[in-house]
C-alpha cells in the first residue's frame, strides 16, 4: 500500500490478489481505478474500490479524467502514489 495527498484529496494504492486499485477520496466522495494485478488490460473506473464498474478505459489519463469528474475536481488535482504511476496501457 502507498498513499499520496494533495490539498483536500487523498489517494491510496493497494495490490490485491487479482487487481491493483487506486482509490481517491475528497470531500466525502470516492472514486477508484482498478487494473489486473499483472498491470495490463483496461482500467475500470468505479465509485468505490469494491463498487460496480462504471466505465473502462485503455489510458490512465482517461480513467483519471473520469475519477476527477466523480470527485468534482480537475485531473491535475489528483495525487498519484508512486506505485500507481505506471497504471494503464
One Martini backbone bead per residue (centre of mass of N, CA, C, O) as a GRO file, in nm:
protein
   89
    1UNK     BB    1   0.098   0.035   0.020
    2UNK     BB    2   0.006   0.369  -0.092
    3UNK     BB    3   0.034   0.730  -0.058
    4UNK     BB    4  -0.145   1.049  -0.123
    5UNK     BB    5  -0.143   1.418  -0.123
    6UNK     BB    6  -0.379   1.698  -0.220
    7UNK     BB    7  -0.496   1.877  -0.018
    8UNK     BB    8  -0.824   1.728  -0.004
    9UNK     BB    9  -0.673   1.485  -0.145
   10UNK     BB   10  -0.676   1.130  -0.143
   11UNK     BB   11  -0.451   0.843  -0.189
   12UNK     BB   12  -0.482   0.481  -0.261
   13UNK     BB   13  -0.262   0.198  -0.295
   14UNK     BB   14  -0.347  -0.141  -0.401
   15UNK     BB   15  -0.267  -0.492  -0.375
   16UNK     BB   16  -0.425  -0.764  -0.482
   17UNK     BB   17  -0.477  -1.073  -0.597
   18UNK     BB   18  -0.627  -0.946  -0.891
   19UNK     BB   19  -0.561  -0.628  -0.820
   20UNK     BB   20  -0.529  -0.288  -0.883
   21UNK     BB   21  -0.585  -0.002  -0.652
   22UNK     BB   22  -0.713   0.334  -0.695
   23UNK     BB   23  -0.802   0.562  -0.433
   24UNK     BB   24  -1.022   0.834  -0.394
   25UNK     BB   25  -1.059   1.129  -0.169
   26UNK     BB   26  -1.329   1.386  -0.147
   27UNK     BB   27  -1.559   1.527   0.031
   28UNK     BB   28  -1.694   1.220   0.073
   29UNK     BB   29  -1.576   1.117  -0.192
   30UNK     BB   30  -1.537   0.852  -0.441
   31UNK     BB   31  -1.270   0.690  -0.640
   32UNK     BB   32  -1.184   0.422  -0.876
   33UNK     BB   33  -0.895   0.233  -0.997
   34UNK     BB   34  -0.867  -0.066  -1.198
   35UNK     BB   35  -0.632  -0.347  -1.232
   36UNK     BB   36  -0.465  -0.587  -1.309
   37UNK     BB   37  -0.190  -0.730  -1.150
   38UNK     BB   38  -0.009  -0.728  -1.424
   39UNK     BB   39  -0.065  -0.434  -1.576
   40UNK     BB   40  -0.295  -0.511  -1.771
   41UNK     BB   41  -0.546  -0.376  -1.925
   42UNK     BB   42  -0.817  -0.236  -1.850
   43UNK     BB   43  -0.962   0.030  -1.690
   44UNK     BB   44  -1.154   0.065  -1.392
   45UNK     BB   45  -1.432   0.255  -1.302
   46UNK     BB   46  -1.530   0.360  -0.972
   47UNK     BB   47  -1.684   0.474  -0.680
   48UNK     BB   48  -1.543   0.222  -0.552
   49UNK     BB   49  -1.330  -0.031  -0.491
   50UNK     BB   50  -1.604  -0.243  -0.474
   51UNK     BB   51  -1.757  -0.149  -0.702
   52UNK     BB   52  -1.907  -0.085  -0.977
   53UNK     BB   53  -1.868  -0.058  -1.298
   54UNK     BB   54  -1.871   0.230  -1.516
   55UNK     BB   55  -1.586   0.210  -1.676
   56UNK     BB   56  -1.356   0.180  -1.960
   57UNK     BB   57  -0.990   0.208  -2.011
   58UNK     BB   58  -0.677   0.236  -2.161
   59UNK     BB   59  -0.614   0.508  -2.023
   60UNK     BB   60  -0.513   0.678  -1.747
   61UNK     BB   61  -0.612   0.965  -1.821
   62UNK     BB   62  -0.912   0.885  -1.862
   63UNK     BB   63  -0.958   0.769  -1.579
   64UNK     BB   64  -0.886   1.031  -1.429
   65UNK     BB   65  -1.107   1.205  -1.548
   66UNK     BB   66  -1.341   1.040  -1.425
   67UNK     BB   67  -1.258   1.056  -1.129
   68UNK     BB   68  -1.266   1.365  -1.113
   69UNK     BB   69  -1.564   1.392  -1.181
   70UNK     BB   70  -1.667   1.236  -0.927
   71UNK     BB   71  -1.512   1.468  -0.736
   72UNK     BB   72  -1.509   1.762  -0.854
   73UNK     BB   73  -1.231   1.776  -1.018
   74UNK     BB   74  -0.922   1.794  -1.139
   75UNK     BB   75  -0.682   1.591  -1.260
   76UNK     BB   76  -0.435   1.766  -1.143
   77UNK     BB   77  -0.533   1.715  -0.831
   78UNK     BB   78  -0.443   1.425  -0.843
   79UNK     BB   79  -0.289   1.205  -0.652
   80UNK     BB   80   0.006   0.992  -0.720
   81UNK     BB   81   0.126   0.720  -0.638
   82UNK     BB   82   0.410   0.574  -0.734
   83UNK     BB   83   0.292   0.274  -0.781
   84UNK     BB   84   0.059   0.402  -0.994
   85UNK     BB   85   0.206   0.542  -1.248
   86UNK     BB   86   0.182   0.257  -1.443
   87UNK     BB   87  -0.095   0.276  -1.524
   88UNK     BB   88  -0.183   0.132  -1.802
   89UNK     BB   89  -0.114   0.114  -2.171
   0.00000   0.00000   0.00000
